[in-house]
Amino acid sequence: MRGAIRSAETHGLSFERLDAAAMRARFPQFAVRDSEVAVREPRAGVLDPEACVSAQLERAVQRGAELRRDQPVTSWRATHSGIEVETPRGRERAAQLVLAAGAWLPALLGADVLPLTVERMVLYWFGAARDPESFAPERFPIWIWEHETDRYCYGFPALERGIKVARHHEGELCAPETARREVSDAEIAGMRAWVEQHLPDAAGALRGTATCLYTNTPDYDFVLDRHPAEERVLIVSACSGHGFKFANAIGEVIADLLIDRRSRFDLAPFRLARFAAGARG
Ligand SMILES: Cc1cc2nc3c(=O)[nH]c(=O)nc-3n(C[C@H](O)[C@H](O)[C@H](O)COP(=O)(O)OP(=O)(O)OC[C@H]3O[C@@H](n4cnc5c(N)ncnc54)[C@H](O)[C@@H]3O)c2cc1C
């Protein structure tokens, strides 16, 4: 709550504070406790990630990018004449390399460079048990709820698949290749119990589940930095469950670093060095 308010005040974003009574009047879908408070940001919204990624790729191609689909990088190495990238279809050379491989970054980097963890997350979609119209986007917001100290659930209004609910973190650590993709009855029962207590009218039929992978840095903030041993290689780990909305801004930062070798943003918060033993203090 404090973080959201500080960010809104720092950047001049409009917001309003709601106490439990105001929440019950405006958003009765949430079974809040008397002691709970909320911050509402009228300009918050929803992105369609598939449409966003397609649009970004399309624009990149229009500006001369070549996309090599289904050609995984198996390894890379720095040489005096450039960076060599190995793929099943052969070797590629370039002056600079950007590694932005999400949950697959540890395999391309090594934990000694960046101690990332990969965390299996589960998404759930429910139909409404009562009053389905009240979960329509016009009446029900996207939300994130710190329902216990440092424990979060978040969700979306009823879009295509139903009312989406998920936990933020608290997932199983894994590797992309070994992540458990099926969702157990116990997991479904656990989330249903949470919904029944906190969003009772949303606890209808389960409409679907999906699994996804967070790639976490030790402090859950991004890494936008040069490789410590090879400055022609840029490392982009912008996830920890909250990086998608920043994709365009991060793209701009990385393009500036590649072309101008500097960015108009202060990148100190995103430096790798903050994880160095000494830096952690
Ligand atoms: C359940 C869930 C919910 C989320 N919700 C939100 C949200 O509401 N808002 C938000 O802002 N963020 C959210 N995020 C976080 C967001 O998805 C990530 O921050 C973002 O996708 C990270 O982008 P990325 O480009 O670093 O990695 P990715 O999107 O994972 O992209 C990495 C790409 O690299 C490719 N790749 C991997 N290895 C190789 C290789 N060896 N060679 C070639 N290509 C390779 C992969 O195929 C993939 O396409 C969520 C994430 C999850 C898992």
The ligand as a Gaussian input file, in Angstrom:
#p B3LYP/6-31G(d) Opt

LIG

0 1
 C        1.784000     -16.203000     -14.246000
 C        2.444000     -14.939000     -14.664000
 C        1.736000     -13.759000     -14.574000
 C        2.347000     -12.571000     -14.920000
 N        1.600000     -11.427000     -14.844000
 C        2.177000     -10.266000     -15.190000
 C        1.401000      -9.078000     -15.168000
 O        0.197000      -9.088000     -14.857000
 N        2.018000      -7.911000     -15.507000
 C        3.345000      -7.862000     -15.870000
 O        3.841000      -6.771000     -16.152000
 N        4.110000      -8.988000     -15.909000
 C        3.546000     -10.178000     -15.580000
 N        4.283000     -11.323000     -15.632000
 C        5.725000     -11.239000     -15.907000
 C        6.015000     -11.234000     -17.401000
 O        5.427000     -12.337000     -18.017000
 C        7.536000     -11.290000     -17.559000
 O        8.104000     -10.270000     -16.790000
 C        7.975000     -11.090000     -19.003000
 O        7.352000     -12.012000     -19.837000
 C        9.487000     -11.263000     -19.060000
 O        9.852000     -11.023000     -20.384000
 P       11.181000     -11.676000     -20.958000
 O       11.259000     -11.171000     -22.368000
 O       12.315000     -11.397000     -20.026000
 O       10.950000     -13.257000     -20.912000
 P        9.923000     -14.156000     -21.739000
 O        8.646000     -13.426000     -21.984000
 O        9.905000     -15.451000     -21.048000
 O       10.656000     -14.311000     -23.167000
 C       11.843000     -15.048000     -23.277000
 C       11.889000     -15.574000     -24.724000
 O       13.190000     -16.133000     -24.973000
 C       13.020000     -17.320000     -25.731000
 N       14.190000     -18.164000     -25.474000
 C       14.515000     -18.785000     -24.318000
 N       15.669000     -19.454000     -24.432000
 C       16.084000     -19.246000     -25.718000
 C       17.224000     -19.681000     -26.468000
 N       18.161000     -20.443000     -25.910000
 N       17.339000     -19.298000     -27.754000
 C       16.392000     -18.508000     -28.332000
 N       15.286000     -18.049000     -27.684000
 C       15.146000     -18.420000     -26.398000
 C       11.746000     -17.948000     -25.172000
 O       11.190000     -18.872000     -26.080000
 C       10.878000     -16.690000     -24.976000
 O       10.148000     -16.392000     -26.141000
 C        3.704000     -12.552000     -15.332000
 C        4.422000     -13.748000     -15.467000
 C        3.796000     -14.934000     -15.133000
 C        4.576000     -16.198000     -15.248000

